[in-house]
Amino acid sequence: MGLPRAELLAGLGKLTAEQQQEVRTHWKLWARPEQLAPEGDWRTWLVMAGRGFGKTRAGAEWVRAVADADPDARIALVGASLPEVRAVMVEGESGLLAVCPLRHRPLYEPSLRRVVWPNGAQALLYSAGEPESLRGPQHSHAWCDEIAKWDNASQRAARAWDNLLFGLRLGERPRMMATTTPRAVPLLRRLLEEAGDDLALTRGRTEDNTANLPERFLRDIRRQFGQSLLGRQELDGELLEDVEGALWTRTLIEQCRETEAPELVRVVVAVDPPASSHGDACGIVVAGRAEDGSAHILADASVERASPERWARAAARAAGLWHADKVVAEANQGGAMVASVLRAAELALPLKLVHASRGKAARAEPVAALYETGRVRHAGTFPALEDELCGLVAGGAYQGPGRSPDRADALVWALSELMLGRSAEPKIRMT
């Protein structure tokens, strides 16, 4: 129709309730051009954009259009987990049930993991965490949500994607859509590198959906994250590339991801104190070692622009929460001060003060080697910490983000304590 949004909204007030419902679900009236399926003979449509862009709505509307047009459609709905498929893709505010008009709303059958439209089209729910559930079923279409969030442990994400592709063979023109906020995970990189002409790519930013997002949210989120690496990824939809020569790559970290840590025999909290309360962050990282000798990053409890009292309380709180048996703190900024501040925060654990005699990148190299050999896992996602790890360059200076890799330095101290042994540790003194 080409009417401005304000005129469309004003016109709604003149319609009956039934007419309003019909118009509100007329997607082409409300969609931005980048939310509509592109022209061309593509097999996969990838929407890679920032949070709040409208990816979920675009995916649900595409599935709805497929179901409306083809009674024989058999559509796979694949998410990181079954609860997320149900909560976001089916029952969410922008999910299938919400976008379909009452006259053609599908029936959701949770026990069968199935959505059925009045004309006979069906969608089946799958978890990417269970790749074998996609082995065998056949589909004509698929919508995969947040593929960069799929579990990478044991290559589950890739196996789920491959099993889905093998079964995408019904109908004359099988197609799939993937929606995601970008992260440099192996599956997303592979998709971008291998798809060729079969891939239609849509990129976008959070601000593209300004008309449907609270002004205060947009202002606050941009003020907080700005053009930081996390902001560029989560708001601008940018797939961050690795720094040349970096000790850690994003692919390496994703390969070390796990959903939760096993039972641990030791837990330490490492602290990299700031030189002042007005500059760098205080890095506080919790790590543990399992009985099989593997190390597991449990938490990033770092605090920004904190006074000594505040970062000491944060360290003590992390130690208590994770039942740590030792706190390791860098003492280059004043060992007596660091020890006294931590003790004042009622830290009741053994405290080891470590003194750095080499640069941060040099200290990090043997720890990075532990990742290369698969001996370290990340029990969750720690964006700020992982960004710093990816900025440490072998034999070179730190490449950002920020001025100093305080979180990464704390991780190095924690893993040195847990994994590298006395011969590899820097000089220490006990307090």
Buried (B, 14 or more C-beta within 10 A) or exposed (E): EEEEEEEBEEEEEEEEEEEBEBBBBEBEEBBBEBBBBEEEEBBBBBBBBBBBBBBBBBBBBBBBBBBBEBEEBBBBBBBBBBEBBBEBBBBBEBBBBBBBBEEEBBEBEEEEBBBBBBBEBBBBBBBBBBBEBBBEBEBBBBBBBBBBBBBBBEBBBBBBBBBBBEBBEBBEEBBBBBBBBBBBBBBBBEBBEEBEEEBBBBBBBBBBBEEBBEEEEBEEBBEEBEEBBBBBBBBBBBBBEBBEEBBBBBBBBBBBBBEEBBEBEBBBBBBBBBEEBEEBBBBBBBBBBBEEEBBBBBBBBBBBBBBBEBBBBBBBBBBBEBEBBBBBBBBBBEBEEBBBBBBEBEBEBEBBBBEBEEEBBEBBBBBBEBBEEEBBBBBBEBBBBBBBBBBBBEEBEBBBBBEBBBBBBBBBBBBBBBBBEEEEBBEEEEB
